[in-house]
């Protein structure tokens, strides 16, 4: 099946079902509701390299989406959203997997973020300080409370899915071990790199 095809996984394919269930369970743990279009996209999309421009979003939309994603998952002692290619993931999902309504919500929200930024600071969102960006996004998040399918929900869902399904995060943050060793129920954190989920 073509990797760019947004159609659903083949019925009865155990690998596809397992991956789909894994995505759904991850979404529950992260506290997000994954739309069917994103499930299809994540199941079929290849690893998305970090790029500085999008194929489907405009340059400004791509820049704003990346800046928003980076505030949702900023770089600390682990990679941030931009470093692992989340903006490119968002761009790919927008171009090949989102429904028309999901696309409308996303681009309208990105435009709204830019409008709010310009009105408050006379600069684009990506040019604001981290504190200014956080303050603006807090207002967007508060406005989305008690609503469904808003821009904030969409960009958060895309960011978390793009981040936690990326290869760099799987290897360096989640410490995924495809062939796990023995199970040690009680291990000092100092022995496992001070990361509680590694063993």
NORNOR-V655805 format. One record per residue. N is the residue number from 0. SS is DSSP state (H for helix, E for strand, - for the rest). PHI is phi in whole degrees, -180 to 180 (NA if undefined). OMEGA is omega in whole degrees, -180 to 180 (none if undefined). Layout:
n={N,N}
ss={SS,SS}
phi={PHI,PHI}
omega={OMEGA,OMEGA}
//
This chain:
n={0,1,2,3,4,5,6,7,8,9,10,11,12,13,14,15,16,17,18,19,20,21,22,23,24,25,26,27,28,29,30,31,32,33,34,35,36,37,38,39,40,41,42,43,44,45,46,47,48,49,50,51,52,53,54,55,56,57,58,59,60,61,62,63,64,65,66,67,68,69,70,71,72,73,74,75,76,77,78,79,80,81,82,83,84,85,86,87,88,89,90,91,92,93,94,95,96,97,98,99,100,101,102,103,104,105,106,107,108,109,110,111,112,113,114,115,116,117,118,119,120,121,122,123,124,125,126,127,128,129,130,131,132,133,134,135,136,137,138,139,140,141,142,143,144,145,146,147,148,149,150,151,152,153,154,155,156,157,158,159,160,161,162,163,164,165,166,167,168,169,170,171,172,173,174,175,176,177,178,179,180,181,182,183,184,185,186,187,188,189,190,191,192,193,194,195,196,197,198}
ss={-,-,-,-,-,-,-,-,-,-,-,-,-,H,H,H,H,H,H,H,H,H,H,H,H,H,H,H,H,H,-,-,-,-,-,H,H,H,H,H,H,H,H,H,-,-,-,-,-,-,-,-,-,-,-,-,-,-,H,H,H,H,H,H,H,H,H,H,H,H,H,H,-,-,-,-,-,-,-,-,-,-,-,-,-,H,H,H,H,H,H,H,H,H,H,H,-,-,-,H,H,H,H,H,H,H,H,H,H,H,H,H,H,H,H,H,H,H,H,H,H,-,-,-,H,H,H,-,-,H,H,H,H,H,H,H,H,H,H,H,H,H,H,-,-,-,-,-,-,-,H,H,H,H,H,H,H,H,H,H,H,H,H,H,-,-,H,H,H,H,H,H,-,-,-,-,-,-,-,-,-,-,-,-,-,-,-,-,H,H,H,H,-,-,-,-,-,-,-}
phi={NA,-62,-64,-93,-75,-88,-68,-70,-63,-61,-61,80,-83,-59,-63,-63,-64,-62,-66,-63,-65,-62,-63,-63,-68,-61,-62,-65,-63,-80,79,-126,-103,-91,-73,-56,-65,-75,-59,-62,-64,-66,-65,-108,-69,-81,-56,-101,-71,-68,-132,-100,-149,-98,-93,-117,-76,-69,-59,-68,-62,-64,-63,-67,-60,-65,-66,-65,-59,-67,-77,-72,-130,-76,-73,-128,-85,-120,-62,-88,-60,-66,-62,-96,91,-61,-58,-67,-63,-60,-61,-65,-62,-62,-75,-123,-129,-70,-73,-58,-68,-64,-63,-61,-62,-65,-70,-65,-68,-63,-64,-66,-60,-64,-63,-64,-65,-64,-66,-86,-131,59,-145,-68,-59,-65,-92,-79,-72,-58,-65,-66,-63,-63,-63,-66,-68,-62,-65,-64,-66,-65,-68,-87,-62,65,-126,-122,57,-91,-58,-62,-62,-65,-71,-68,-60,-64,-65,-65,-65,-62,-71,-80,-105,-80,-63,-60,-70,-60,-86,-109,-106,-82,55,-65,-118,-65,-128,-66,-90,-70,-98,-112,-71,-140,-130,-59,-59,-63,-83,-122,73,59,-123,-70,-99,-80,-138}
omega={-179,-178,-178,-178,-178,-178,-177,179,-178,178,175,178,-175,-179,-180,-180,180,-180,180,179,179,178,-179,-180,176,179,179,179,-178,179,178,176,-175,180,179,-179,178,175,179,-179,-179,180,-173,-176,175,177,-175,-179,176,178,-178,177,-178,176,-172,175,174,-180,-180,178,180,179,-179,179,179,180,178,-180,-179,176,177,176,-179,177,175,172,173,-178,175,-177,-178,-176,-178,174,-180,178,178,176,179,179,179,178,179,-174,-171,-171,-179,174,179,-180,178,176,-179,-180,-178,-176,177,179,177,178,179,178,179,180,179,180,-180,-179,-176,-171,-179,178,176,-176,-178,-179,180,173,178,180,178,178,-180,180,180,-179,176,177,178,-180,180,178,-178,-179,179,176,178,174,177,176,-177,177,-177,-176,177,179,-180,-179,-179,179,179,-178,-172,173,179,-180,-180,-179,178,-177,-172,-178,-179,179,180,178,-176,177,-174,178,-177,178,175,-173,-177,-176,175,-179,-180,-180,-177,175,-179,177,-168,-174,-175,-179,none}
//
